[in-house]
């Protein structure tokens, strides 16, 4: 399993910026192949008032991904917000 790591921006359904951080996309197949993937997004900052449902992930060095958020929680040990998600990875050349 490969992990695609990237700086990322979290965008609301309307395209507005709701957070930024580091994304980790877990790929079971080579990155060039389309596949269903899971991952985590560690947010450095986020809009407290906005829910992540229907959000998109804009990767600095990869494709944009429509997210299906599976978990959204604040982490007291690192004072951050962690999203666990699944997404359809379109493949990358």
N, C-alpha and C positions, 0 to 999 in steps of 0.2 A: 504494500500500500504506500503510495506517495502522498506527501502533504504539500500543497501549494500554499506558501506563506506570502502575504501581501499587506501593505498599508491599504486601508479601506475606508470608504465613506458610506454611512447608512442613510439612505434616502427614503422619505415617506412616499406613499402612493402618488402624491401630487408633485413629486420631484424635489421637495424642500429637504434641506440637510437636517438630519435629526441626531447625528452622532458620527464620531470618527474613532478609529482604532486600528487593531491588527486582526486580520482574518486568517484563519487556518481552514483550508478546504481539503478534506480527506478523499483522495481519489483511489478507487480500487483498480482502475485500468490506467494505461498511459494517458497523460494529459491531452494528447492529440485526439483521443476518442470521446465522443459524446457519452455521458453516463449520469446516473443519479448519484449525487454525492451528499455527504454530511459534513458539517464543520462547526466551528466556534468563532465567535467574534468577540474579542476583548476590547471594550470601548474605553478610551481615555477620557472622553467627554460625551455627553448626550443631553438631549432635551428631556427634562424630567416629566413634562406634561404629555409627551407623545408615546403612544404604544407602538411596538414594532410590527404589529400585524399588518400584512400587505406591503411590507418594506422591500426595497431592492438594495443589493449590495454592489457598490461600484469599486472594483478592485483597481489599484494603481497599475498593476502589471498583469491584467487578466480580463476576462469577460465580465460584464455586468450580470448579476444573478438575481432572479426573483426568489425570495426566501419564503419558506414555510417554517415559521418559528416554532420550535418544539419546547424551548424553555427560555425564560427571560428572568434573570435574577440578579440581585445585587450581592456582591461578595464582600463580606466584612473583613476578611483576612487581607485583601489587597485594595480595598476601597475602590471597587470598580463594578462595572456591569458586564455580565457575560450572557451572550445569546448563543443558544445551540439551535442549529437549523439544518434543514435539508434543502437541496436545490438541484435543478437540472443543469449540469455542466455541459456546455455546447461543444466542447472540444476546442483545442487550441493548437495552432501550428507554429 
